[in-house]
Amino acid sequence: MVLGGLELEARCLFIASASHAIDKANGQITLDCARLDRVEEPTLGMLVTVARFAQRRGQRVVLNKPSKRVRSDLDDAGVSYLFARKA
């Protein structure tokens, strides 16, 4: 589950957890974005870090249920190409 408004320590823990999951995954990792209202800069950095980590391993991050605002925020930041999306 991806949440916004996380402090630095929580973002670091999320990145470490997601990176561990990517190391064990085969092909893609899905992040639940249903409770993410928008993507502010710290959350954007966290998501991009995870997506690039996955890319270096030949995998893809899938965003599950991103809101229209989240999709727009990723488009505006020029990083939406890093993610696949579900519903």
PDB file of N, CA, C and O in Angstrom:
ATOM      1  N   MET A   1       0.858  -1.173   0.000  1.00  0.00           N
ATOM      2  CA  MET A   1       0.000   0.000   0.000  1.00  0.00           C
ATOM      3  C   MET A   1       0.903   1.234   0.000  1.00  0.00           C
ATOM      4  O   MET A   1       1.789   1.361   0.844  1.00  0.00           O
ATOM      5  N   VAL A   2       0.678   2.120  -0.929  1.00  0.00           N
ATOM      6  CA  VAL A   2       1.436   3.358  -1.009  1.00  0.00           C
ATOM      7  C   VAL A   2       0.629   4.460  -0.337  1.00  0.00           C
ATOM      8  O   VAL A   2      -0.544   4.669  -0.647  1.00  0.00           O
ATOM      9  N   LEU A   3       1.272   5.152   0.577  1.00  0.00           N
ATOM     10  CA  LEU A   3       0.643   6.286   1.257  1.00  0.00           C
ATOM     11  C   LEU A   3       1.492   7.520   1.026  1.00  0.00           C
ATOM     12  O   LEU A   3       2.714   7.426   0.914  1.00  0.00           O
ATOM     13  N   GLY A   4       0.857   8.666   0.955  1.00  0.00           N
ATOM     14  CA  GLY A   4       1.584   9.919   0.827  1.00  0.00           C
ATOM     15  C   GLY A   4       1.843  10.506   2.196  1.00  0.00           C
ATOM     16  O   GLY A   4       1.336  10.006   3.200  1.00  0.00           O
ATOM     17  N   GLY A   5       2.625  11.558   2.239  1.00  0.00           N
ATOM     18  CA  GLY A   5       2.867  12.275   3.477  1.00  0.00           C
ATOM     19  C   GLY A   5       3.749  11.537   4.464  1.00  0.00           C
ATOM     20  O   GLY A   5       3.702  11.823   5.661  1.00  0.00           O
ATOM     21  N   LEU A   6       4.551  10.594   3.992  1.00  0.00           N
ATOM     22  CA  LEU A   6       5.414   9.841   4.886  1.00  0.00           C
ATOM     23  C   LEU A   6       6.656  10.640   5.235  1.00  0.00           C
ATOM     24  O   LEU A   6       7.169  11.400   4.413  1.00  0.00           O
ATOM     25  N   GLU A   7       7.134  10.466   6.449  1.00  0.00           N
ATOM     26  CA  GLU A   7       8.388  11.077   6.870  1.00  0.00           C
ATOM     27  C   GLU A   7       9.546  10.315   6.216  1.00  0.00           C
ATOM     28  O   GLU A   7       9.361   9.225   5.674  1.00  0.00           O
ATOM     29  N   LEU A   8      10.729  10.903   6.278  1.00  0.00           N
ATOM     30  CA  LEU A   8      11.906  10.328   5.626  1.00  0.00           C
ATOM     31  C   LEU A   8      12.155   8.881   6.046  1.00  0.00           C
ATOM     32  O   LEU A   8      12.398   8.026   5.195  1.00  0.00           O
ATOM     33  N   GLU A   9      12.098   8.602   7.325  1.00  0.00           N
ATOM     34  CA  GLU A   9      12.367   7.238   7.797  1.00  0.00           C
ATOM     35  C   GLU A   9      11.356   6.245   7.226  1.00  0.00           C
ATOM     36  O   GLU A   9      11.726   5.141   6.826  1.00  0.00           O
ATOM     37  N   ALA A  10      10.096   6.630   7.189  1.00  0.00           N
ATOM     38  CA  ALA A  10       9.058   5.745   6.645  1.00  0.00           C
ATOM     39  C   ALA A  10       9.262   5.532   5.144  1.00  0.00           C
ATOM     40  O   ALA A  10       9.052   4.427   4.645  1.00  0.00           O
ATOM     41  N   ARG A  11       9.669   6.580   4.419  1.00  0.00           N
ATOM     42  CA  ARG A  11       9.938   6.428   2.985  1.00  0.00           C
ATOM     43  C   ARG A  11      11.110   5.484   2.759  1.00  0.00           C
ATOM     44  O   ARG A  11      11.076   4.651   1.853  1.00  0.00           O
ATOM     45  N   CYS A  12      12.146   5.611   3.580  1.00  0.00           N
ATOM     46  CA  CYS A  12      13.308   4.715   3.457  1.00  0.00           C
ATOM     47  C   CYS A  12      12.908   3.268   3.719  1.00  0.00           C
ATOM     48  O   CYS A  12      13.364   2.360   3.023  1.00  0.00           O
ATOM     49  N   LEU A  13      12.066   3.052   4.712  1.00  0.00           N
ATOM     50  CA  LEU A  13      11.581   1.699   5.006  1.00  0.00           C
ATOM     51  C   LEU A  13      10.745   1.148   3.854  1.00  0.00           C
ATOM     52  O   LEU A  13      10.848  -0.031   3.513  1.00  0.00           O
ATOM     53  N   PHE A  14       9.917   2.006   3.256  1.00  0.00           N
ATOM     54  CA  PHE A  14       9.110   1.583   2.111  1.00  0.00           C
ATOM     55  C   PHE A  14      10.011   1.176   0.952  1.00  0.00           C
ATOM     56  O   PHE A  14       9.799   0.130   0.338  1.00  0.00           O
ATOM     57  N   ILE A  15      11.008   1.989   0.650  1.00  0.00           N
ATOM     58  CA  ILE A  15      11.931   1.689  -0.447  1.00  0.00           C
ATOM     59  C   ILE A  15      12.655   0.374  -0.181  1.00  0.00           C
ATOM     60  O   ILE A  15      12.791  -0.452  -1.083  1.00  0.00           O
ATOM     61  N   ALA A  16      13.117   0.177   1.045  1.00  0.00           N
ATOM     62  CA  ALA A  16      13.818  -1.067   1.384  1.00  0.00           C
ATOM     63  C   ALA A  16      12.895  -2.273   1.243  1.00  0.00           C
ATOM     64  O   ALA A  16      13.295  -3.308   0.710  1.00  0.00           O
ATOM     65  N   SER A  17      11.668  -2.139   1.718  1.00  0.00           N
ATOM     66  CA  SER A  17      10.698  -3.232   1.626  1.00  0.00           C
ATOM     67  C   SER A  17      10.355  -3.542   0.175  1.00  0.00           C
ATOM     68  O   SER A  17      10.327  -4.705  -0.226  1.00  0.00           O
ATOM     69  N   ALA A  18      10.096  -2.501  -0.614  1.00  0.00           N
ATOM     70  CA  ALA A  18       9.769  -2.697  -2.030  1.00  0.00           C
ATOM     71  C   ALA A  18      10.957  -3.286  -2.783  1.00  0.00           C
ATOM     72  O   ALA A  18      10.776  -4.155  -3.637  1.00  0.00           O
ATOM     73  N   SER A  19      12.151  -2.831  -2.483  1.00  0.00           N
ATOM     74  CA  SER A  19      13.348  -3.356  -3.145  1.00  0.00           C
ATOM     75  C   SER A  19      13.527  -4.834  -2.833  1.00  0.00           C
ATOM     76  O   SER A  19      13.893  -5.618  -3.708  1.00  0.00           O
ATOM     77  N   HIS A  20      13.272  -5.212  -1.599  1.00  0.00           N
ATOM     78  CA  HIS A  20      13.350  -6.619  -1.204  1.00  0.00           C
ATOM     79  C   HIS A  20      12.319  -7.448  -1.983  1.00  0.00           C
ATOM     80  O   HIS A  20      12.620  -8.542  -2.458  1.00  0.00           O
ATOM     81  N   ALA A  21      11.110  -6.913  -2.104  1.00  0.00           N
ATOM     82  CA  ALA A  21      10.064  -7.609  -2.854  1.00  0.00           C
ATOM     83  C   ALA A  21      10.441  -7.739  -4.331  1.00  0.00           C
ATOM     84  O   ALA A  21      10.175  -8.768  -4.952  1.00  0.00           O
ATOM     85  N   ILE A  22      11.055  -6.705  -4.887  1.00  0.00           N
ATOM     86  CA  ILE A  22      11.489  -6.741  -6.289  1.00  0.00           C
ATOM     87  C   ILE A  22      12.541  -7.821  -6.484  1.00  0.00           C
ATOM     88  O   ILE A  22      12.520  -8.547  -7.477  1.00  0.00           O
ATOM     89  N   ASP A  23      13.464  -7.922  -5.530  1.00  0.00           N
ATOM     90  CA  ASP A  23      14.501  -8.950  -5.628  1.00  0.00           C
ATOM     91  C   ASP A  23      13.901 -10.350  -5.668  1.00  0.00           C
ATOM     92  O   ASP A  23      14.465 -11.245  -6.298  1.00  0.00           O
ATOM     93  N   LYS A  24      12.767 -10.550  -5.005  1.00  0.00           N
ATOM     94  CA  LYS A  24      12.125 -11.864  -4.948  1.00  0.00           C
ATOM     95  C   LYS A  24      11.085 -12.064  -6.050  1.00  0.00           C
ATOM     96  O   LYS A  24      10.694 -13.195  -6.336  1.00  0.00           O
ATOM     97  N   ALA A  25      10.636 -10.968  -6.669  1.00  0.00           N
ATOM     98  CA  ALA A  25       9.577 -11.035  -7.680  1.00  0.00           C
ATOM     99  C   ALA A  25      10.129 -11.548  -9.002  1.00  0.00           C
ATOM    100  O   ALA A  25      11.337 -11.587  -9.236  1.00  0.00           O
ATOM    101  N   ASN A  26       9.198 -11.936  -9.847  1.00  0.00           N
ATOM    102  CA  ASN A  26       9.566 -12.416 -11.175  1.00  0.00           C
ATOM    103  C   ASN A  26       8.767 -11.626 -12.203  1.00  0.00           C
ATOM    104  O   ASN A  26       7.632 -11.985 -12.516  1.00  0.00           O
ATOM    105  N   GLY A  27       9.349 -10.558 -12.729  1.00  0.00           N
ATOM    106  CA  GLY A  27       8.709  -9.811 -13.802  1.00  0.00           C
ATOM    107  C   GLY A  27       8.114  -8.480 -13.418  1.00  0.00           C
ATOM    108  O   GLY A  27       8.374  -7.472 -14.075  1.00  0.00           O
ATOM    109  N   GLN A  28       7.312  -8.457 -12.360  1.00  0.00           N
ATOM    110  CA  GLN A  28       6.713  -7.179 -11.974  1.00  0.00           C
ATOM    111  C   GLN A  28       6.339  -7.200 -10.502  1.00  0.00           C
ATOM    112  O   GLN A  28       6.199  -8.256  -9.886  1.00  0.00           O
ATOM    113  N   ILE A  29       6.181  -6.009  -9.964  1.00  0.00           N
ATOM    114  CA  ILE A  29       5.696  -5.846  -8.600  1.00  0.00           C
ATOM    115  C   ILE A  29       4.534  -4.862  -8.666  1.00  0.00           C
ATOM    116  O   ILE A  29       4.600  -3.858  -9.375  1.00  0.00           O
ATOM    117  N   THR A  30       3.484  -5.153  -7.933  1.00  0.00           N
ATOM    118  CA  THR A  30       2.294  -4.303  -7.950  1.00  0.00           C
ATOM    119  C   THR A  30       2.219  -3.517  -6.647  1.00  0.00           C
ATOM    120  O   THR A  30       2.320  -4.083  -5.559  1.00  0.00           O
ATOM    121  N   LEU A  31       2.041  -2.208  -6.773  1.00  0.00           N
ATOM    122  CA  LEU A  31       1.869  -1.331  -5.614  1.00  0.00           C
ATOM    123  C   LEU A  31       0.423  -0.849  -5.578  1.00  0.00           C
ATOM    124  O   LEU A  31      -0.080  -0.316  -6.566  1.00  0.00           O
ATOM    125  N   ASP A  32      -0.233  -1.031  -4.462  1.00  0.00           N
ATOM    126  CA  ASP A  32      -1.616  -0.595  -4.281  1.00  0.00           C
ATOM    127  C   ASP A  32      -1.638   0.910  -4.029  1.00  0.00           C
ATOM    128  O   ASP A  32      -1.129   1.386  -3.014  1.00  0.00           O
ATOM    129  N   CYS A  33      -2.221   1.643  -4.948  1.00  0.00           N
ATOM    130  CA  CYS A  33      -2.283   3.114  -4.845  1.00  0.00           C
ATOM    131  C   CYS A  33      -3.692   3.613  -4.551  1.00  0.00           C
ATOM    132  O   CYS A  33      -3.971   4.803  -4.702  1.00  0.00           O
ATOM    133  N   ALA A  34      -4.578   2.720  -4.134  1.00  0.00           N
ATOM    134  CA  ALA A  34      -5.979   3.087  -3.926  1.00  0.00           C
ATOM    135  C   ALA A  34      -6.149   4.188  -2.880  1.00  0.00           C
ATOM    136  O   ALA A  34      -7.092   4.975  -2.968  1.00  0.00           O
ATOM    137  N   ARG A  35      -5.259   4.258  -1.897  1.00  0.00           N
ATOM    138  CA  ARG A  35      -5.393   5.269  -0.841  1.00  0.00           C
ATOM    139  C   ARG A  35      -4.465   6.469  -1.044  1.00  0.00           C
ATOM    140  O   ARG A  35      -4.356   7.329  -0.170  1.00  0.00           O
ATOM    141  N   LEU A  36      -3.805   6.523  -2.187  1.00  0.00           N
ATOM    142  CA  LEU A  36      -2.912   7.642  -2.499  1.00  0.00           C
ATOM    143  C   LEU A  36      -3.702   8.697  -3.250  1.00  0.00           C
ATOM    144  O   LEU A  36      -4.141   8.467  -4.377  1.00  0.00           O
ATOM    145  N   ASP A  37      -3.886   9.867  -2.619  1.00  0.00           N
ATOM    146  CA  ASP A  37      -4.691  10.939  -3.220  1.00  0.00           C
ATOM    147  C   ASP A  37      -3.946  11.736  -4.271  1.00  0.00           C
ATOM    148  O   ASP A  37      -4.509  12.118  -5.297  1.00  0.00           O
ATOM    149  N   ARG A  38      -2.671  11.981  -4.001  1.00  0.00           N
ATOM    150  CA  ARG A  38      -1.847  12.769  -4.917  1.00  0.00           C
ATOM    151  C   ARG A  38      -0.398  12.379  -4.712  1.00  0.00           C
ATOM    152  O   ARG A  38      -0.074  11.665  -3.764  1.00  0.00           O
ATOM    153  N   VAL A  39       0.472  12.839  -5.589  1.00  0.00           N
ATOM    154  CA  VAL A  39       1.895  12.518  -5.494  1.00  0.00           C
ATOM    155  C   VAL A  39       2.669  13.810  -5.262  1.00  0.00           C
ATOM    156  O   VAL A  39       2.934  14.569  -6.195  1.00  0.00           O
ATOM    157  N   GLU A  40       3.028  14.047  -3.997  1.00  0.00           N
ATOM    158  CA  GLU A  40       3.873  15.195  -3.696  1.00  0.00           C
ATOM    159  C   GLU A  40       5.328  14.774  -3.923  1.00  0.00           C
ATOM    160  O   GLU A  40       5.608  13.593  -4.134  1.00  0.00           O
ATOM    161  N   GLU A  41       6.246  15.732  -3.880  1.00  0.00           N
ATOM    162  CA  GLU A  41       7.639  15.462  -4.249  1.00  0.00           C
ATOM    163  C   GLU A  41       8.284  14.302  -3.494  1.00  0.00           C
ATOM    164  O   GLU A  41       8.923  13.466  -4.131  1.00  0.00           O
ATOM    165  N   PRO A  42       8.151  14.208  -2.166  1.00  0.00           N
ATOM    166  CA  PRO A  42       8.784  13.074  -1.482  1.00  0.00           C
ATOM    167  C   PRO A  42       8.239  11.718  -1.937  1.00  0.00           C
ATOM    168  O   PRO A  42       8.996  10.760  -2.097  1.00  0.00           O
ATOM    169  N   THR A  43       6.934  11.644  -2.141  1.00  0.00           N
ATOM    170  CA  THR A  43       6.333  10.389  -2.608  1.00  0.00           C
ATOM    171  C   THR A  43       6.766  10.096  -4.036  1.00  0.00           C
ATOM    172  O   THR A  43       7.013   8.941  -4.384  1.00  0.00           O
ATOM    173  N   LEU A  44       6.860  11.120  -4.859  1.00  0.00           N
ATOM    174  CA  LEU A  44       7.334  10.958  -6.231  1.00  0.00           C
ATOM    175  C   LEU A  44       8.741  10.368  -6.226  1.00  0.00           C
ATOM    176  O   LEU A  44       9.022   9.417  -6.955  1.00  0.00           O
ATOM    177  N   GLY A  45       9.613  10.929  -5.413  1.00  0.00           N
ATOM    178  CA  GLY A  45      10.984  10.419  -5.320  1.00  0.00           C
ATOM    179  C   GLY A  45      11.023   8.962  -4.893  1.00  0.00           C
ATOM    180  O   GLY A  45      11.805   8.169  -5.418  1.00  0.00           O
ATOM    181  N   MET A  46      10.176   8.622  -3.942  1.00  0.00           N
ATOM    182  CA  MET A  46      10.099   7.248  -3.449  1.00  0.00           C
ATOM    183  C   MET A  46       9.657   6.299  -4.565  1.00  0.00           C
ATOM    184  O   MET A  46      10.264   5.247  -4.762  1.00  0.00           O
ATOM    185  N   LEU A  47       8.609   6.668  -5.288  1.00  0.00           N
ATOM    186  CA  LEU A  47       8.102   5.822  -6.369  1.00  0.00           C
ATOM    187  C   LEU A  47       9.101   5.684  -7.510  1.00  0.00           C
ATOM    188  O   LEU A  47       9.277   4.593  -8.053  1.00  0.00           O
ATOM    189  N   VAL A  48       9.750   6.771  -7.872  1.00  0.00           N
ATOM    190  CA  VAL A  48      10.732   6.731  -8.957  1.00  0.00           C
ATOM    191  C   VAL A  48      11.929   5.864  -8.558  1.00  0.00           C
ATOM    192  O   VAL A  48      12.442   5.105  -9.380  1.00  0.00           O
ATOM    193  N   THR A  49      12.375   5.971  -7.308  1.00  0.00           N
ATOM    194  CA  THR A  49      13.475   5.141  -6.825  1.00  0.00           C
ATOM    195  C   THR A  49      13.128   3.665  -6.950  1.00  0.00           C
ATOM    196  O   THR A  49      13.944   2.873  -7.421  1.00  0.00           O
ATOM    197  N   VAL A  50      11.941   3.296  -6.537  1.00  0.00           N
ATOM    198  CA  VAL A  50      11.497   1.902  -6.620  1.00  0.00           C
ATOM    199  C   VAL A  50      11.393   1.461  -8.085  1.00  0.00           C
ATOM    200  O   VAL A  50      11.825   0.361  -8.432  1.00  0.00           O
ATOM    201  N   ALA A  51      10.826   2.308  -8.938  1.00  0.00           N
ATOM    202  CA  ALA A  51      10.667   1.952 -10.354  1.00  0.00           C
ATOM    203  C   ALA A  51      12.018   1.770 -11.045  1.00  0.00           C
ATOM    204  O   ALA A  51      12.183   0.853 -11.850  1.00  0.00           O
ATOM    205  N   ARG A  52      12.961   2.616 -10.743  1.00  0.00           N
ATOM    206  CA  ARG A  52      14.289   2.492 -11.367  1.00  0.00           C
ATOM    207  C   ARG A  52      15.027   1.262 -10.849  1.00  0.00           C
ATOM    208  O   ARG A  52      15.744   0.601 -11.600  1.00  0.00           O
ATOM    209  N   PHE A  53      14.851   0.960  -9.575  1.00  0.00           N
ATOM    210  CA  PHE A  53      15.429  -0.262  -9.006  1.00  0.00           C
ATOM    211  C   PHE A  53      14.884  -1.475  -9.752  1.00  0.00           C
ATOM    212  O   PHE A  53      15.633  -2.383 -10.110  1.00  0.00           O
ATOM    213  N   ALA A  54      13.576  -1.481  -9.981  1.00  0.00           N
ATOM    214  CA  ALA A  54      12.947  -2.590 -10.708  1.00  0.00           C
ATOM    215  C   ALA A  54      13.474  -2.669 -12.143  1.00  0.00           C
ATOM    216  O   ALA A  54      13.779  -3.757 -12.631  1.00  0.00           O
ATOM    217  N   GLN A  55      13.581  -1.538 -12.809  1.00  0.00           N
ATOM    218  CA  GLN A  55      14.064  -1.524 -14.189  1.00  0.00           C
ATOM    219  C   GLN A  55      15.463  -2.109 -14.306  1.00  0.00           C
ATOM    220  O   GLN A  55      15.758  -2.849 -15.245  1.00  0.00           O
ATOM    221  N   ARG A  56      16.325  -1.774 -13.349  1.00  0.00           N
ATOM    222  CA  ARG A  56      17.694  -2.299 -13.384  1.00  0.00           C
ATOM    223  C   ARG A  56      17.719  -3.820 -13.267  1.00  0.00           C
ATOM    224  O   ARG A  56      18.713  -4.455 -13.619  1.00  0.00           O
ATOM    225  N   ARG A  57      16.644  -4.395 -12.781  1.00  0.00           N
ATOM    226  CA  ARG A  57      16.539  -5.847 -12.644  1.00  0.00           C
ATOM    227  C   ARG A  57      15.632  -6.454 -13.712  1.00  0.00           C
ATOM    228  O   ARG A  57      15.251  -7.622 -13.631  1.00  0.00           O
ATOM    229  N   GLY A  58      15.293  -5.647 -14.709  1.00  0.00           N
ATOM    230  CA  GLY A  58      14.474  -6.135 -15.811  1.00  0.00           C
ATOM    231  C   GLY A  58      13.013  -6.343 -15.440  1.00  0.00           C
ATOM    232  O   GLY A  58      12.315  -7.144 -16.061  1.00  0.00           O
ATOM    233  N   GLN A  59      12.553  -5.618 -14.424  1.00  0.00           N
ATOM    234  CA  GLN A  59      11.188  -5.763 -13.959  1.00  0.00           C
ATOM    235  C   GLN A  59      10.434  -4.451 -14.127  1.00  0.00           C
ATOM    236  O   GLN A  59      10.995  -3.440 -14.548  1.00  0.00           O
ATOM    237  N   ARG A  60       9.154  -4.495 -13.789  1.00  0.00           N
ATOM    238  CA  ARG A  60       8.295  -3.323 -13.953  1.00  0.00           C
ATOM    239  C   ARG A  60       7.432  -3.138 -12.718  1.00  0.00           C
ATOM    240  O   ARG A  60       6.970  -4.112 -12.124  1.00  0.00           O
ATOM    241  N   VAL A  61       7.215  -1.897 -12.334  1.00  0.00           N
ATOM    242  CA  VAL A  61       6.317  -1.582 -11.234  1.00  0.00           C
ATOM    243  C   VAL A  61       4.940  -1.283 -11.817  1.00  0.00           C
ATOM    244  O   VAL A  61       4.805  -0.467 -12.729  1.00  0.00           O
ATOM    245  N   VAL A  62       3.928  -1.949 -11.284  1.00  0.00           N
ATOM    246  CA  VAL A  62       2.545  -1.750 -11.694  1.00  0.00           C
ATOM    247  C   VAL A  62       1.831  -1.011 -10.571  1.00  0.00           C
ATOM    248  O   VAL A  62       1.859  -1.444  -9.419  1.00  0.00           O
ATOM    249  N   LEU A  63       1.198   0.097 -10.908  1.00  0.00           N
ATOM    250  CA  LEU A  63       0.416   0.847  -9.929  1.00  0.00           C
ATOM    251  C   LEU A  63      -1.027   0.373 -10.015  1.00  0.00           C
ATOM    252  O   LEU A  63      -1.667   0.502 -11.058  1.00  0.00           O
ATOM    253  N   ASN A  64      -1.530  -0.169  -8.930  1.00  0.00           N
ATOM    254  CA  ASN A  64      -2.897  -0.677  -8.881  1.00  0.00           C
ATOM    255  C   ASN A  64      -3.834   0.410  -8.367  1.00  0.00           C
ATOM    256  O   ASN A  64      -3.642   0.947  -7.276  1.00  0.00           O
ATOM    257  N   LYS A  65      -4.838   0.724  -9.161  1.00  0.00           N
ATOM    258  CA  LYS A  65      -5.874   1.701  -8.828  1.00  0.00           C
ATOM    259  C   LYS A  65      -5.350   3.106  -8.519  1.00  0.00           C
ATOM    260  O   LYS A  65      -5.753   3.704  -7.522  1.00  0.00           O
ATOM    261  N   PRO A  66      -4.463   3.636  -9.355  1.00  0.00           N
ATOM    262  CA  PRO A  66      -4.059   5.027  -9.129  1.00  0.00           C
ATOM    263  C   PRO A  66      -5.202   5.963  -9.508  1.00  0.00           C
ATOM    264  O   PRO A  66      -5.877   5.750 -10.515  1.00  0.00           O
ATOM    265  N   SER A  67      -5.413   6.983  -8.711  1.00  0.00           N
ATOM    266  CA  SER A  67      -6.474   7.949  -9.007  1.00  0.00           C
ATOM    267  C   SER A  67      -6.097   8.780 -10.232  1.00  0.00           C
ATOM    268  O   SER A  67      -4.948   8.778 -10.672  1.00  0.00           O
ATOM    269  N   LYS A  68      -7.071   9.477 -10.764  1.00  0.00           N
ATOM    270  CA  LYS A  68      -6.824  10.376 -11.895  1.00  0.00           C
ATOM    271  C   LYS A  68      -5.782  11.421 -11.510  1.00  0.00           C
ATOM    272  O   LYS A  68      -4.921  11.764 -12.319  1.00  0.00           O
ATOM    273  N   ARG A  69      -5.855  11.926 -10.286  1.00  0.00           N
ATOM    274  CA  ARG A  69      -4.891  12.932  -9.806  1.00  0.00           C
ATOM    275  C   ARG A  69      -3.484  12.343  -9.737  1.00  0.00           C
ATOM    276  O   ARG A  69      -2.519  13.000 -10.128  1.00  0.00           O
ATOM    277  N   VAL A  70      -3.360  11.118  -9.247  1.00  0.00           N
ATOM    278  CA  VAL A  70      -2.040  10.474  -9.177  1.00  0.00           C
ATOM    279  C   VAL A  70      -1.478  10.297 -10.584  1.00  0.00           C
ATOM    280  O   VAL A  70      -0.307  10.591 -10.823  1.00  0.00           O
ATOM    281  N   ARG A  71      -2.299   9.821 -11.512  1.00  0.00           N
ATOM    282  CA  ARG A  71      -1.836   9.666 -12.895  1.00  0.00           C
ATOM    283  C   ARG A  71      -1.406  11.005 -13.478  1.00  0.00           C
ATOM    284  O   ARG A  71      -0.392  11.090 -14.171  1.00  0.00           O
ATOM    285  N   SER A  72      -2.170  12.039 -13.201  1.00  0.00           N
ATOM    286  CA  SER A  72      -1.840  13.378 -13.681  1.00  0.00           C
ATOM    287  C   SER A  72      -0.533  13.881 -13.072  1.00  0.00           C
ATOM    288  O   SER A  72       0.299  14.458 -13.772  1.00  0.00           O
ATOM    289  N   ASP A  73      -0.354  13.666 -11.778  1.00  0.00           N
ATOM    290  CA  ASP A  73       0.886  14.087 -11.105  1.00  0.00           C
ATOM    291  C   ASP A  73       2.102  13.396 -11.712  1.00  0.00           C
ATOM    292  O   ASP A  73       3.138  14.026 -11.920  1.00  0.00           O
ATOM    293  N   LEU A  74       1.976  12.104 -11.995  1.00  0.00           N
ATOM    294  CA  LEU A  74       3.085  11.369 -12.616  1.00  0.00           C
ATOM    295  C   LEU A  74       3.348  11.871 -14.030  1.00  0.00           C
ATOM    296  O   LEU A  74       4.502  12.001 -14.440  1.00  0.00           O
ATOM    297  N   ASP A  75       2.274  12.156 -14.781  1.00  0.00           N
ATOM    298  CA  ASP A  75       2.430  12.728 -16.124  1.00  0.00           C
ATOM    299  C   ASP A  75       3.124  14.078 -16.066  1.00  0.00           C
ATOM    300  O   ASP A  75       4.053  14.342 -16.829  1.00  0.00           O
ATOM    301  N   ASP A  76       2.666  14.936 -15.151  1.00  0.00           N
ATOM    302  CA  ASP A  76       3.246  16.282 -15.014  1.00  0.00           C
ATOM    303  C   ASP A  76       4.725  16.230 -14.657  1.00  0.00           C
ATOM    304  O   ASP A  76       5.502  17.089 -15.075  1.00  0.00           O
ATOM    305  N   ALA A  77       5.108  15.227 -13.889  1.00  0.00           N
ATOM    306  CA  ALA A  77       6.510  15.077 -13.491  1.00  0.00           C
ATOM    307  C   ALA A  77       7.347  14.406 -14.579  1.00  0.00           C
ATOM    308  O   ALA A  77       8.572  14.342 -14.475  1.00  0.00           O
ATOM    309  N   GLY A  78       6.680  13.905 -15.629  1.00  0.00           N
ATOM    310  CA  GLY A  78       7.391  13.268 -16.736  1.00  0.00           C
ATOM    311  C   GLY A  78       7.908  11.877 -16.425  1.00  0.00           C
ATOM    312  O   GLY A  78       8.865  11.419 -17.050  1.00  0.00           O
ATOM    313  N   VAL A  79       7.280  11.187 -15.451  1.00  0.00           N
ATOM    314  CA  VAL A  79       7.770   9.863 -15.065  1.00  0.00           C
ATOM    315  C   VAL A  79       6.737   8.751 -15.227  1.00  0.00           C
ATOM    316  O   VAL A  79       6.983   7.618 -14.813  1.00  0.00           O
ATOM    317  N   SER A  80       5.610   9.050 -15.811  1.00  0.00           N
ATOM    318  CA  SER A  80       4.564   8.032 -15.927  1.00  0.00           C
ATOM    319  C   SER A  80       5.015   6.839 -16.766  1.00  0.00           C
ATOM    320  O   SER A  80       4.490   5.737 -16.604  1.00  0.00           O
ATOM    321  N   TYR A  81       5.984   7.046 -17.662  1.00  0.00           N
ATOM    322  CA  TYR A  81       6.486   5.956 -18.494  1.00  0.00           C
ATOM    323  C   TYR A  81       7.173   4.867 -17.664  1.00  0.00           C
ATOM    324  O   TYR A  81       7.354   3.747 -18.144  1.00  0.00           O
ATOM    325  N   LEU A  82       7.552   5.184 -16.435  1.00  0.00           N
ATOM    326  CA  LEU A  82       8.231   4.212 -15.577  1.00  0.00           C
ATOM    327  C   LEU A  82       7.288   3.159 -15.011  1.00  0.00           C
ATOM    328  O   LEU A  82       7.735   2.135 -14.495  1.00  0.00           O
ATOM    329  N   PHE A  83       5.980   3.409 -15.106  1.00  0.00           N
ATOM    330  CA  PHE A  83       4.997   2.567 -14.445  1.00  0.00           C
ATOM    331  C   PHE A  83       3.976   2.001 -15.420  1.00  0.00           C
ATOM    332  O   PHE A  83       3.572   2.655 -16.383  1.00  0.00           O
ATOM    333  N   ALA A  84       3.574   0.780 -15.144  1.00  0.00           N
ATOM    334  CA  ALA A  84       2.385   0.220 -15.787  1.00  0.00           C
ATOM    335  C   ALA A  84       1.248   0.502 -14.806  1.00  0.00           C
ATOM    336  O   ALA A  84       1.502   0.870 -13.658  1.00  0.00           O
ATOM    337  N   ARG A  85       0.024   0.337 -15.235  1.00  0.00           N
ATOM    338  CA  ARG A  85      -1.054   0.569 -14.274  1.00  0.00           C
ATOM    339  C   ARG A  85      -2.209  -0.396 -14.492  1.00  0.00           C
ATOM    340  O   ARG A  85      -2.473  -0.852 -15.604  1.00  0.00           O
ATOM    341  N   LYS A  86      -2.882  -0.689 -13.394  1.00  0.00           N
ATOM    342  CA  LYS A  86      -4.059  -1.557 -13.378  1.00  0.00           C
ATOM    343  C   LYS A  86      -5.237  -0.719 -12.948  1.00  0.00           C
ATOM    344  O   LYS A  86      -5.162   0.020 -11.965  1.00  0.00           O
ATOM    345  N   ALA A  87      -6.315  -0.832 -13.676  1.00  0.00           N
ATOM    346  CA  ALA A  87      -7.575  -0.145 -13.360  1.00  0.00           C
ATOM    347  C   ALA A  87      -7.293   1.184 -12.860  1.00  0.00           C
ATOM    348  O   ALA A  87      -8.216   1.930 -12.534  1.00  0.00           O
TER     349      ALA A  87
END
